[in-house]
Amino acid sequence: VKVVCSDCTDIKFLRPEDDLFLAGEIAHYAYYISEGCFEYVQSPMFAMVDEEITKNVAHGVWVCEAALWCEWRHAGDMRATTSCK
């Protein structure tokens, strides 16, 4: 288990305005937001939405879990609004 955890995890540090991922990119990872806040934006070009939708994402949540079990493309942009980890 120790090898799996060390080989399959990483820590990213982001500054405000840094992108975690962009719509249309292949999702290679699931992320756990341990600190900070993000803004997630979906547009009709990449997601099944009629108009642009913006959601605030705070620490303590998982995002992109689908990347763990299937080929997935991001349906929106995830951008840091604060310093994040």
PyMOL Python script that loads the backbone (N, CA, C, O; Angstrom):
from pymol import cmd

cmd.read_pdbstr("""\
ATOM      1  N   VAL A   1       0.833  -1.184   0.000  1.00  0.00           N
ATOM      2  CA  VAL A   1       0.000   0.000   0.000  1.00  0.00           C
ATOM      3  C   VAL A   1       0.880   1.250   0.000  1.00  0.00           C
ATOM      4  O   VAL A   1       0.558   2.236  -0.663  1.00  0.00           O
ATOM      5  N   LYS A   2       1.990   1.212   0.742  1.00  0.00           N
ATOM      6  CA  LYS A   2       2.882   2.367   0.814  1.00  0.00           C
ATOM      7  C   LYS A   2       3.424   2.736  -0.556  1.00  0.00           C
ATOM      8  O   LYS A   2       3.515   3.919  -0.884  1.00  0.00           O
ATOM      9  N   VAL A   3       3.791   1.729  -1.375  1.00  0.00           N
ATOM     10  CA  VAL A   3       4.311   1.989  -2.724  1.00  0.00           C
ATOM     11  C   VAL A   3       3.230   2.589  -3.609  1.00  0.00           C
ATOM     12  O   VAL A   3       3.493   3.537  -4.348  1.00  0.00           O
ATOM     13  N   VAL A   4       2.023   2.054  -3.545  1.00  0.00           N
ATOM     14  CA  VAL A   4       0.920   2.586  -4.347  1.00  0.00           C
ATOM     15  C   VAL A   4       0.659   4.039  -3.981  1.00  0.00           C
ATOM     16  O   VAL A   4       0.508   4.884  -4.862  1.00  0.00           O
ATOM     17  N   CYS A   5       0.605   4.331  -2.698  1.00  0.00           N
ATOM     18  CA  CYS A   5       0.343   5.702  -2.262  1.00  0.00           C
ATOM     19  C   CYS A   5       1.442   6.657  -2.703  1.00  0.00           C
ATOM     20  O   CYS A   5       1.151   7.777  -3.123  1.00  0.00           O
ATOM     21  N   SER A   6       2.693   6.238  -2.617  1.00  0.00           N
ATOM     22  CA  SER A   6       3.776   7.146  -2.998  1.00  0.00           C
ATOM     23  C   SER A   6       3.896   7.284  -4.513  1.00  0.00           C
ATOM     24  O   SER A   6       4.289   8.346  -4.997  1.00  0.00           O
ATOM     25  N   ASP A   7       3.573   6.250  -5.264  1.00  0.00           N
ATOM     26  CA  ASP A   7       3.662   6.313  -6.728  1.00  0.00           C
ATOM     27  C   ASP A   7       2.447   6.965  -7.372  1.00  0.00           C
ATOM     28  O   ASP A   7       2.538   7.460  -8.495  1.00  0.00           O
ATOM     29  N   CYS A   8       1.338   6.975  -6.696  1.00  0.00           N
ATOM     30  CA  CYS A   8       0.083   7.432  -7.306  1.00  0.00           C
ATOM     31  C   CYS A   8      -0.419   8.755  -6.742  1.00  0.00           C
ATOM     32  O   CYS A   8      -1.509   9.201  -7.100  1.00  0.00           O
ATOM     33  N   THR A   9       0.342   9.378  -5.886  1.00  0.00           N
ATOM     34  CA  THR A   9      -0.097  10.649  -5.341  1.00  0.00           C
ATOM     35  C   THR A   9       0.983  11.708  -5.535  1.00  0.00           C
ATOM     36  O   THR A   9       2.159  11.396  -5.719  1.00  0.00           O
ATOM     37  N   ASP A  10       0.566  12.930  -5.489  1.00  0.00           N
ATOM     38  CA  ASP A  10       1.472  14.056  -5.640  1.00  0.00           C
ATOM     39  C   ASP A  10       0.801  15.259  -5.000  1.00  0.00           C
ATOM     40  O   ASP A  10      -0.419  15.285  -4.833  1.00  0.00           O
ATOM     41  N   ILE A  11       1.587  16.237  -4.649  1.00  0.00           N
ATOM     42  CA  ILE A  11       1.044  17.471  -4.098  1.00  0.00           C
ATOM     43  C   ILE A  11       1.323  18.591  -5.092  1.00  0.00           C
ATOM     44  O   ILE A  11       2.451  18.754  -5.558  1.00  0.00           O
ATOM     45  N   LYS A  12       0.294  19.355  -5.410  1.00  0.00           N
ATOM     46  CA  LYS A  12       0.438  20.519  -6.286  1.00  0.00           C
ATOM     47  C   LYS A  12       0.152  21.767  -5.468  1.00  0.00           C
ATOM     48  O   LYS A  12      -0.757  21.793  -4.638  1.00  0.00           O
ATOM     49  N   PHE A  13       0.933  22.783  -5.715  1.00  0.00           N
ATOM     50  CA  PHE A  13       0.705  24.084  -5.101  1.00  0.00           C
ATOM     51  C   PHE A  13       0.353  25.055  -6.220  1.00  0.00           C
ATOM     52  O   PHE A  13       1.075  25.155  -7.212  1.00  0.00           O
ATOM     53  N   LEU A  14      -0.754  25.769  -6.060  1.00  0.00           N
ATOM     54  CA  LEU A  14      -1.181  26.720  -7.078  1.00  0.00           C
ATOM     55  C   LEU A  14      -1.365  28.095  -6.461  1.00  0.00           C
ATOM     56  O   LEU A  14      -1.756  28.227  -5.301  1.00  0.00           O
ATOM     57  N   ARG A  15      -1.077  29.112  -7.254  1.00  0.00           N
ATOM     58  CA  ARG A  15      -1.300  30.499  -6.854  1.00  0.00           C
ATOM     59  C   ARG A  15      -2.624  30.967  -7.443  1.00  0.00           C
ATOM     60  O   ARG A  15      -3.152  30.335  -8.358  1.00  0.00           O
ATOM     61  N   PRO A  16      -3.165  32.066  -6.929  1.00  0.00           N
ATOM     62  CA  PRO A  16      -4.390  32.591  -7.536  1.00  0.00           C
ATOM     63  C   PRO A  16      -4.199  32.805  -9.040  1.00  0.00           C
ATOM     64  O   PRO A  16      -3.164  33.307  -9.478  1.00  0.00           O
ATOM     65  N   GLU A  17      -5.199  32.423  -9.816  1.00  0.00           N
ATOM     66  CA  GLU A  17      -5.242  32.517 -11.281  1.00  0.00           C
ATOM     67  C   GLU A  17      -4.531  31.369 -11.994  1.00  0.00           C
ATOM     68  O   GLU A  17      -4.564  31.315 -13.223  1.00  0.00           O
ATOM     69  N   ASP A  18      -3.884  30.439 -11.262  1.00  0.00           N
ATOM     70  CA  ASP A  18      -3.290  29.256 -11.899  1.00  0.00           C
ATOM     71  C   ASP A  18      -4.407  28.285 -12.284  1.00  0.00           C
ATOM     72  O   ASP A  18      -5.386  28.134 -11.554  1.00  0.00           O
ATOM     73  N   ASP A  19      -4.252  27.630 -13.435  1.00  0.00           N
ATOM     74  CA  ASP A  19      -5.211  26.618 -13.878  1.00  0.00           C
ATOM     75  C   ASP A  19      -4.800  25.248 -13.367  1.00  0.00           C
ATOM     76  O   ASP A  19      -3.641  24.855 -13.497  1.00  0.00           O
ATOM     77  N   LEU A  20      -5.747  24.522 -12.787  1.00  0.00           N
ATOM     78  CA  LEU A  20      -5.516  23.129 -12.412  1.00  0.00           C
ATOM     79  C   LEU A  20      -5.708  22.259 -13.648  1.00  0.00           C
ATOM     80  O   LEU A  20      -4.925  21.341 -13.891  1.00  0.00           O
ATOM     81  N   PHE A  21      -6.754  22.546 -14.434  1.00  0.00           N
ATOM     82  CA  PHE A  21      -6.985  21.878 -15.715  1.00  0.00           C
ATOM     83  C   PHE A  21      -7.894  22.741 -16.571  1.00  0.00           C
ATOM     84  O   PHE A  21      -8.542  23.665 -16.080  1.00  0.00           O
ATOM     85  N   LEU A  22      -7.932  22.424 -17.867  1.00  0.00           N
ATOM     86  CA  LEU A  22      -8.741  23.176 -18.828  1.00  0.00           C
ATOM     87  C   LEU A  22      -9.721  22.259 -19.545  1.00  0.00           C
ATOM     88  O   LEU A  22      -9.444  21.075 -19.736  1.00  0.00           O
ATOM     89  N   ALA A  23     -10.853  22.802 -19.936  1.00  0.00           N
ATOM     90  CA  ALA A  23     -11.879  22.050 -20.659  1.00  0.00           C
ATOM     91  C   ALA A  23     -11.292  21.449 -21.925  1.00  0.00           C
ATOM     92  O   ALA A  23     -10.526  22.094 -22.641  1.00  0.00           O
ATOM     93  N   GLY A  24     -11.667  20.202 -22.188  1.00  0.00           N
ATOM     94  CA  GLY A  24     -11.223  19.515 -23.393  1.00  0.00           C
ATOM     95  C   GLY A  24      -9.971  18.687 -23.211  1.00  0.00           C
ATOM     96  O   GLY A  24      -9.699  17.802 -24.022  1.00  0.00           O
ATOM     97  N   GLU A  25      -9.192  18.954 -22.155  1.00  0.00           N
ATOM     98  CA  GLU A  25      -7.985  18.170 -21.902  1.00  0.00           C
ATOM     99  C   GLU A  25      -8.357  16.789 -21.380  1.00  0.00           C
ATOM    100  O   GLU A  25      -9.378  16.631 -20.711  1.00  0.00           O
ATOM    101  N   ILE A  26      -7.540  15.793 -21.682  1.00  0.00           N
ATOM    102  CA  ILE A  26      -7.735  14.465 -21.118  1.00  0.00           C
ATOM    103  C   ILE A  26      -7.423  14.524 -19.628  1.00  0.00           C
ATOM    104  O   ILE A  26      -6.404  15.078 -19.217  1.00  0.00           O
ATOM    105  N   ALA A  27      -8.303  13.953 -18.833  1.00  0.00           N
ATOM    106  CA  ALA A  27      -8.120  13.926 -17.380  1.00  0.00           C
ATOM    107  C   ALA A  27      -7.257  12.724 -17.022  1.00  0.00           C
ATOM    108  O   ALA A  27      -7.648  11.579 -17.246  1.00  0.00           O
ATOM    109  N   HIS A  28      -6.096  12.990 -16.473  1.00  0.00           N
ATOM    110  CA  HIS A  28      -5.188  11.915 -16.072  1.00  0.00           C
ATOM    111  C   HIS A  28      -5.251  11.640 -14.579  1.00  0.00           C
ATOM    112  O   HIS A  28      -4.795  10.590 -14.125  1.00  0.00           O
ATOM    113  N   TYR A  29      -5.813  12.574 -13.804  1.00  0.00           N
ATOM    114  CA  TYR A  29      -5.782  12.476 -12.353  1.00  0.00           C
ATOM    115  C   TYR A  29      -7.112  12.872 -11.728  1.00  0.00           C
ATOM    116  O   TYR A  29      -7.880  13.646 -12.300  1.00  0.00           O
ATOM    117  N   ALA A  30      -7.369  12.328 -10.547  1.00  0.00           N
ATOM    118  CA  ALA A  30      -8.399  12.855  -9.659  1.00  0.00           C
ATOM    119  C   ALA A  30      -7.659  13.756  -8.684  1.00  0.00           C
ATOM    120  O   ALA A  30      -6.477  13.543  -8.412  1.00  0.00           O
ATOM    121  N   TYR A  31      -8.344  14.754  -8.160  1.00  0.00           N
ATOM    122  CA  TYR A  31      -7.712  15.711  -7.251  1.00  0.00           C
ATOM    123  C   TYR A  31      -8.515  15.828  -5.967  1.00  0.00           C
ATOM    124  O   TYR A  31      -9.745  15.806  -5.979  1.00  0.00           O
ATOM    125  N   TYR A  32      -7.795  15.954  -4.863  1.00  0.00           N
ATOM    126  CA  TYR A  32      -8.408  16.284  -3.583  1.00  0.00           C
ATOM    127  C   TYR A  32      -7.952  17.692  -3.234  1.00  0.00           C
ATOM    128  O   TYR A  32      -6.752  17.958  -3.162  1.00  0.00           O
ATOM    129  N   ILE A  33      -8.889  18.581  -3.019  1.00  0.00           N
ATOM    130  CA  ILE A  33      -8.576  19.974  -2.700  1.00  0.00           C
ATOM    131  C   ILE A  33      -8.405  20.056  -1.182  1.00  0.00           C
ATOM    132  O   ILE A  33      -9.391  20.036  -0.444  1.00  0.00           O
ATOM    133  N   SER A  34      -7.161  20.147  -0.716  1.00  0.00           N
ATOM    134  CA  SER A  34      -6.923  20.154   0.726  1.00  0.00           C
ATOM    135  C   SER A  34      -6.860  21.562   1.312  1.00  0.00           C
ATOM    136  O   SER A  34      -7.131  21.756   2.497  1.00  0.00           O
ATOM    137  N   GLU A  35      -6.503  22.543   0.487  1.00  0.00           N
ATOM    138  CA  GLU A  35      -6.456  23.929   0.958  1.00  0.00           C
ATOM    139  C   GLU A  35      -6.823  24.857  -0.192  1.00  0.00           C
ATOM    140  O   GLU A  35      -6.496  24.580  -1.347  1.00  0.00           O
ATOM    141  N   GLY A  36      -7.498  25.951   0.119  1.00  0.00           N
ATOM    142  CA  GLY A  36      -7.792  26.967  -0.878  1.00  0.00           C
ATOM    143  C   GLY A  36      -9.134  26.805  -1.560  1.00  0.00           C
ATOM    144  O   GLY A  36      -9.934  25.935  -1.214  1.00  0.00           O
ATOM    145  N   CYS A  37      -9.360  27.680  -2.553  1.00  0.00           N
ATOM    146  CA  CYS A  37     -10.621  27.701  -3.295  1.00  0.00           C
ATOM    147  C   CYS A  37     -10.350  27.824  -4.788  1.00  0.00           C
ATOM    148  O   CYS A  37      -9.368  28.430  -5.217  1.00  0.00           O
ATOM    149  N   PHE A  38     -11.247  27.235  -5.561  1.00  0.00           N
ATOM    150  CA  PHE A  38     -11.172  27.261  -7.015  1.00  0.00           C
ATOM    151  C   PHE A  38     -12.474  27.781  -7.586  1.00  0.00           C
ATOM    152  O   PHE A  38     -13.497  27.837  -6.903  1.00  0.00           O
ATOM    153  N   GLU A  39     -12.416  28.161  -8.851  1.00  0.00           N
ATOM    154  CA  GLU A  39     -13.605  28.489  -9.626  1.00  0.00           C
ATOM    155  C   GLU A  39     -13.650  27.496 -10.777  1.00  0.00           C
ATOM    156  O   GLU A  39     -12.680  27.351 -11.521  1.00  0.00           O
ATOM    157  N   TYR A  40     -14.790  26.809 -10.920  1.00  0.00           N
ATOM    158  CA  TYR A  40     -14.984  25.837 -11.996  1.00  0.00           C
ATOM    159  C   TYR A  40     -15.991  26.418 -12.977  1.00  0.00           C
ATOM    160  O   TYR A  40     -17.103  26.779 -12.592  1.00  0.00           O
ATOM    161  N   VAL A  41     -15.601  26.509 -14.247  1.00  0.00           N
ATOM    162  CA  VAL A  41     -16.454  27.129 -15.269  1.00  0.00           C
ATOM    163  C   VAL A  41     -16.708  26.126 -16.392  1.00  0.00           C
ATOM    164  O   VAL A  41     -15.768  25.604 -16.993  1.00  0.00           O
ATOM    165  N   GLN A  42     -17.991  25.860 -16.670  1.00  0.00           N
ATOM    166  CA  GLN A  42     -18.393  25.021 -17.799  1.00  0.00           C
ATOM    167  C   GLN A  42     -19.050  25.905 -18.849  1.00  0.00           C
ATOM    168  O   GLN A  42     -19.812  26.817 -18.530  1.00  0.00           O
ATOM    169  N   SER A  43     -18.738  25.614 -20.112  1.00  0.00           N
ATOM    170  CA  SER A  43     -19.360  26.343 -21.218  1.00  0.00           C
ATOM    171  C   SER A  43     -20.035  25.343 -22.144  1.00  0.00           C
ATOM    172  O   SER A  43     -19.677  24.165 -22.145  1.00  0.00           O
ATOM    173  N   PRO A  44     -21.015  25.799 -22.942  1.00  0.00           N
ATOM    174  CA  PRO A  44     -21.710  24.907 -23.868  1.00  0.00           C
ATOM    175  C   PRO A  44     -20.778  24.227 -24.879  1.00  0.00           C
ATOM    176  O   PRO A  44     -21.133  23.189 -25.437  1.00  0.00           O
ATOM    177  N   MET A  45     -19.616  24.786 -25.116  1.00  0.00           N
ATOM    178  CA  MET A  45     -18.692  24.195 -26.083  1.00  0.00           C
ATOM    179  C   MET A  45     -18.143  22.842 -25.604  1.00  0.00           C
ATOM    180  O   MET A  45     -17.866  21.968 -26.426  1.00  0.00           O
ATOM    181  N   PHE A  46     -17.984  22.660 -24.288  1.00  0.00           N
ATOM    182  CA  PHE A  46     -17.373  21.448 -23.757  1.00  0.00           C
ATOM    183  C   PHE A  46     -18.268  20.648 -22.830  1.00  0.00           C
ATOM    184  O   PHE A  46     -17.918  19.525 -22.467  1.00  0.00           O
ATOM    185  N   ALA A  47     -19.404  21.186 -22.439  1.00  0.00           N
ATOM    186  CA  ALA A  47     -20.287  20.503 -21.484  1.00  0.00           C
ATOM    187  C   ALA A  47     -21.734  20.587 -21.969  1.00  0.00           C
ATOM    188  O   ALA A  47     -22.085  21.416 -22.810  1.00  0.00           O
ATOM    189  N   MET A  48     -22.546  19.717 -21.420  1.00  0.00           N
ATOM    190  CA  MET A  48     -23.960  19.702 -21.790  1.00  0.00           C
ATOM    191  C   MET A  48     -24.726  20.718 -20.955  1.00  0.00           C
ATOM    192  O   MET A  48     -25.578  20.365 -20.140  1.00  0.00           O
ATOM    193  N   VAL A  49     -24.400  21.990 -21.178  1.00  0.00           N
ATOM    194  CA  VAL A  49     -25.073  23.101 -20.498  1.00  0.00           C
ATOM    195  C   VAL A  49     -25.527  24.095 -21.558  1.00  0.00           C
ATOM    196  O   VAL A  49     -24.908  24.212 -22.616  1.00  0.00           O
ATOM    197  N   ASP A  50     -26.601  24.805 -21.274  1.00  0.00           N
ATOM    198  CA  ASP A  50     -27.137  25.774 -22.234  1.00  0.00           C
ATOM    199  C   ASP A  50     -26.407  27.113 -22.190  1.00  0.00           C
ATOM    200  O   ASP A  50     -26.349  27.832 -23.187  1.00  0.00           O
ATOM    201  N   GLU A  51     -25.861  27.432 -21.043  1.00  0.00           N
ATOM    202  CA  GLU A  51     -25.132  28.692 -20.884  1.00  0.00           C
ATOM    203  C   GLU A  51     -23.966  28.448 -19.937  1.00  0.00           C
ATOM    204  O   GLU A  51     -23.919  27.426 -19.251  1.00  0.00           O
ATOM    205  N   GLU A  52     -23.033  29.379 -19.900  1.00  0.00           N
ATOM    206  CA  GLU A  52     -21.867  29.232 -19.033  1.00  0.00           C
ATOM    207  C   GLU A  52     -22.300  29.138 -17.574  1.00  0.00           C
ATOM    208  O   GLU A  52     -23.135  29.913 -17.109  1.00  0.00           O
ATOM    209  N   ILE A  53     -21.724  28.186 -16.869  1.00  0.00           N
ATOM    210  CA  ILE A  53     -22.027  27.960 -15.458  1.00  0.00           C
ATOM    211  C   ILE A  53     -20.725  28.067 -14.669  1.00  0.00           C
ATOM    212  O   ILE A  53     -19.716  27.466 -15.037  1.00  0.00           O
ATOM    213  N   THR A  54     -20.756  28.827 -13.597  1.00  0.00           N
ATOM    214  CA  THR A  54     -19.590  28.999 -12.733  1.00  0.00           C
ATOM    215  C   THR A  54     -19.937  28.521 -11.329  1.00  0.00           C
ATOM    216  O   THR A  54     -20.974  28.887 -10.778  1.00  0.00           O
ATOM    217  N   LYS A  55     -19.054  27.695 -10.753  1.00  0.00           N
ATOM    218  CA  LYS A  55     -19.245  27.196  -9.387  1.00  0.00           C
ATOM    219  C   LYS A  55     -17.969  27.421  -8.598  1.00  0.00           C
ATOM    220  O   LYS A  55     -16.865  27.261  -9.119  1.00  0.00           O
ATOM    221  N   ASN A  56     -18.128  27.791  -7.344  1.00  0.00           N
ATOM    222  CA  ASN A  56     -16.987  27.891  -6.440  1.00  0.00           C
ATOM    223  C   ASN A  56     -16.752  26.524  -5.811  1.00  0.00           C
ATOM    224  O   ASN A  56     -17.693  25.848  -5.394  1.00  0.00           O
ATOM    225  N   VAL A  57     -15.485  26.126  -5.747  1.00  0.00           N
ATOM    226  CA  VAL A  57     -15.114  24.829  -5.191  1.00  0.00           C
ATOM    227  C   VAL A  57     -14.144  25.088  -4.040  1.00  0.00           C
ATOM    228  O   VAL A  57     -13.051  25.617  -4.247  1.00  0.00           O
ATOM    229  N   ALA A  58     -14.547  24.716  -2.834  1.00  0.00           N
ATOM    230  CA  ALA A  58     -13.727  24.957  -1.655  1.00  0.00           C
ATOM    231  C   ALA A  58     -12.961  23.691  -1.265  1.00  0.00           C
ATOM    232  O   ALA A  58     -13.179  22.615  -1.820  1.00  0.00           O
ATOM    233  N   HIS A  59     -12.076  23.848  -0.313  1.00  0.00           N
ATOM    234  CA  HIS A  59     -11.264  22.726   0.151  1.00  0.00           C
ATOM    235  C   HIS A  59     -12.145  21.645   0.785  1.00  0.00           C
ATOM    236  O   HIS A  59     -13.264  21.898   1.229  1.00  0.00           O
ATOM    237  N   GLY A  60     -11.591  20.435   0.805  1.00  0.00           N
ATOM    238  CA  GLY A  60     -12.298  19.309   1.405  1.00  0.00           C
ATOM    239  C   GLY A  60     -13.118  18.488   0.436  1.00  0.00           C
ATOM    240  O   GLY A  60     -13.922  17.661   0.865  1.00  0.00           O
ATOM    241  N   VAL A  61     -12.940  18.692  -0.866  1.00  0.00           N
ATOM    242  CA  VAL A  61     -13.709  17.921  -1.858  1.00  0.00           C
ATOM    243  C   VAL A  61     -12.782  17.260  -2.872  1.00  0.00           C
ATOM    244  O   VAL A  61     -11.651  17.696  -3.086  1.00  0.00           O
ATOM    245  N   TRP A  62     -13.286  16.208  -3.484  1.00  0.00           N
ATOM    246  CA  TRP A  62     -12.621  15.532  -4.603  1.00  0.00           C
ATOM    247  C   TRP A  62     -13.206  16.062  -5.905  1.00  0.00           C
ATOM    248  O   TRP A  62     -14.398  16.360  -5.977  1.00  0.00           O
ATOM    249  N   VAL A  63     -12.367  16.181  -6.940  1.00  0.00           N
ATOM    250  CA  VAL A  63     -12.836  16.519  -8.288  1.00  0.00           C
ATOM    251  C   VAL A  63     -12.168  15.576  -9.282  1.00  0.00           C
ATOM    252  O   VAL A  63     -11.073  15.072  -9.034  1.00  0.00           O
ATOM    253  N   CYS A  64     -12.826  15.346 -10.391  1.00  0.00           N
ATOM    254  CA  CYS A  64     -12.314  14.524 -11.507  1.00  0.00           C
ATOM    255  C   CYS A  64     -12.147  13.050 -11.148  1.00  0.00           C
ATOM    256  O   CYS A  64     -11.249  12.389 -11.669  1.00  0.00           O
ATOM    257  N   GLU A  65     -12.986  12.534 -10.279  1.00  0.00           N
ATOM    258  CA  GLU A  65     -12.870  11.129  -9.895  1.00  0.00           C
ATOM    259  C   GLU A  65     -13.034  10.187 -11.068  1.00  0.00           C
ATOM    260  O   GLU A  65     -12.502   9.078 -11.042  1.00  0.00           O
ATOM    261  N   ALA A  66     -13.758  10.600 -12.099  1.00  0.00           N
ATOM    262  CA  ALA A  66     -13.974   9.746 -13.268  1.00  0.00           C
ATOM    263  C   ALA A  66     -12.651   9.334 -13.914  1.00  0.00           C
ATOM    264  O   ALA A  66     -12.578   8.279 -14.543  1.00  0.00           O
ATOM    265  N   ALA A  67     -11.625  10.136 -13.771  1.00  0.00           N
ATOM    266  CA  ALA A  67     -10.309   9.815 -14.345  1.00  0.00           C
ATOM    267  C   ALA A  67      -9.726   8.537 -13.745  1.00  0.00           C
ATOM    268  O   ALA A  67      -8.832   7.934 -14.339  1.00  0.00           O
ATOM    269  N   LEU A  68     -10.213   8.117 -12.591  1.00  0.00           N
ATOM    270  CA  LEU A  68      -9.693   6.909 -11.950  1.00  0.00           C
ATOM    271  C   LEU A  68     -10.169   5.635 -12.633  1.00  0.00           C
ATOM    272  O   LEU A  68      -9.483   4.615 -12.564  1.00  0.00           O
ATOM    273  N   TRP A  69     -11.334   5.665 -13.297  1.00  0.00           N
ATOM    274  CA  TRP A  69     -11.872   4.423 -13.840  1.00  0.00           C
ATOM    275  C   TRP A  69     -12.260   4.467 -15.319  1.00  0.00           C
ATOM    276  O   TRP A  69     -12.707   3.455 -15.860  1.00  0.00           O
ATOM    277  N   CYS A  70     -12.102   5.602 -15.978  1.00  0.00           N
ATOM    278  CA  CYS A  70     -12.423   5.637 -17.408  1.00  0.00           C
ATOM    279  C   CYS A  70     -11.625   6.747 -18.096  1.00  0.00           C
ATOM    280  O   CYS A  70     -11.024   7.601 -17.444  1.00  0.00           O
ATOM    281  N   GLU A  71     -11.636   6.709 -19.434  1.00  0.00           N
ATOM    282  CA  GLU A  71     -11.031   7.814 -20.176  1.00  0.00           C
ATOM    283  C   GLU A  71     -11.994   8.985 -20.098  1.00  0.00           C
ATOM    284  O   GLU A  71     -13.172   8.849 -20.426  1.00  0.00           O
ATOM    285  N   TRP A  72     -11.495  10.131 -19.666  1.00  0.00           N
ATOM    286  CA  TRP A  72     -12.356  11.266 -19.393  1.00  0.00           C
ATOM    287  C   TRP A  72     -11.712  12.539 -19.905  1.00  0.00           C
ATOM    288  O   TRP A  72     -10.496  12.707 -19.819  1.00  0.00           O
ATOM    289  N   ARG A  73     -12.522  13.430 -20.434  1.00  0.00           N
ATOM    290  CA  ARG A  73     -12.052  14.768 -20.810  1.00  0.00           C
ATOM    291  C   ARG A  73     -12.722  15.768 -19.893  1.00  0.00           C
ATOM    292  O   ARG A  73     -13.906  15.652 -19.578  1.00  0.00           O
ATOM    293  N   HIS A  74     -11.957  16.741 -19.475  1.00  0.00           N
ATOM    294  CA  HIS A  74     -12.502  17.758 -18.591  1.00  0.00           C
ATOM    295  C   HIS A  74     -13.604  18.526 -19.313  1.00  0.00           C
ATOM    296  O   HIS A  74     -13.457  18.892 -20.479  1.00  0.00           O
ATOM    297  N   ALA A  75     -14.701  18.764 -18.613  1.00  0.00           N
ATOM    298  CA  ALA A  75     -15.856  19.466 -19.179  1.00  0.00           C
ATOM    299  C   ALA A  75     -15.876  20.935 -18.779  1.00  0.00           C
ATOM    300  O   ALA A  75     -16.842  21.642 -19.065  1.00  0.00           O
ATOM    301  N   GLY A  76     -14.819  21.397 -18.121  1.00  0.00           N
ATOM    302  CA  GLY A  76     -14.750  22.788 -17.703  1.00  0.00           C
ATOM    303  C   GLY A  76     -13.338  23.167 -17.308  1.00  0.00           C
ATOM    304  O   GLY A  76     -12.433  22.332 -17.298  1.00  0.00           O
ATOM    305  N   ASP A  77     -13.163  24.442 -16.982  1.00  0.00           N
ATOM    306  CA  ASP A  77     -11.875  24.959 -16.518  1.00  0.00           C
ATOM    307  C   ASP A  77     -11.898  25.064 -15.007  1.00  0.00           C
ATOM    308  O   ASP A  77     -12.891  25.507 -14.430  1.00  0.00           O
ATOM    309  N   MET A  78     -10.810  24.660 -14.356  1.00  0.00           N
ATOM    310  CA  MET A  78     -10.684  24.787 -12.902  1.00  0.00           C
ATOM    311  C   MET A  78      -9.505  25.703 -12.608  1.00  0.00           C
ATOM    312  O   MET A  78      -8.355  25.363 -12.883  1.00  0.00           O
ATOM    313  N   ARG A  79      -9.809  26.876 -12.040  1.00  0.00           N
ATOM    314  CA  ARG A  79      -8.797  27.905 -11.797  1.00  0.00           C
ATOM    315  C   ARG A  79      -8.772  28.279 -10.313  1.00  0.00           C
ATOM    316  O   ARG A  79      -9.817  28.481  -9.695  1.00  0.00           O
ATOM    317  N   ALA A  80      -7.571  28.366  -9.757  1.00  0.00           N
ATOM    318  CA  ALA A  80      -7.413  28.761  -8.355  1.00  0.00           C
ATOM    319  C   ALA A  80      -7.821  30.214  -8.168  1.00  0.00           C
ATOM    320  O   ALA A  80      -7.469  31.079  -8.970  1.00  0.00           O
ATOM    321  N   THR A  81      -8.568  30.472  -7.099  1.00  0.00           N
ATOM    322  CA  THR A  81      -8.918  31.842  -6.746  1.00  0.00           C
ATOM    323  C   THR A  81      -8.136  32.312  -5.523  1.00  0.00           C
ATOM    324  O   THR A  81      -8.088  33.505  -5.225  1.00  0.00           O
ATOM    325  N   THR A  82      -7.524  31.358  -4.820  1.00  0.00           N
ATOM    326  CA  THR A  82      -6.652  31.637  -3.677  1.00  0.00           C
ATOM    327  C   THR A  82      -5.437  30.733  -3.813  1.00  0.00           C
ATOM    328  O   THR A  82      -5.372  29.931  -4.744  1.00  0.00           O
ATOM    329  N   SER A  83      -4.485  30.843  -2.917  1.00  0.00           N
ATOM    330  CA  SER A  83      -3.386  29.874  -2.871  1.00  0.00           C
ATOM    331  C   SER A  83      -3.987  28.526  -2.515  1.00  0.00           C
ATOM    332  O   SER A  83      -4.791  28.423  -1.589  1.00  0.00           O
ATOM    333  N   CYS A  84      -3.596  27.490  -3.253  1.00  0.00           N
ATOM    334  CA  CYS A  84      -4.219  26.181  -3.100  1.00  0.00           C
ATOM    335  C   CYS A  84      -3.186  25.069  -2.998  1.00  0.00           C
ATOM    336  O   CYS A  84      -2.040  25.184  -3.431  1.00  0.00           O
ATOM    337  N   LYS A  85      -3.668  23.981  -2.396  1.00  0.00           N
ATOM    338  CA  LYS A  85      -2.851  22.772  -2.280  1.00  0.00           C
ATOM    339  C   LYS A  85      -3.770  21.590  -2.468  1.00  0.00           C
ATOM    340  O   LYS A  85      -3.321  20.445  -2.414  1.00  0.00           O
TER     341      LYS A  85
END
""", "prot")
cmd.dss("prot")
cmd.show_as("cartoon", "prot")
cmd.util.cbc("prot")
cmd.orient("prot")
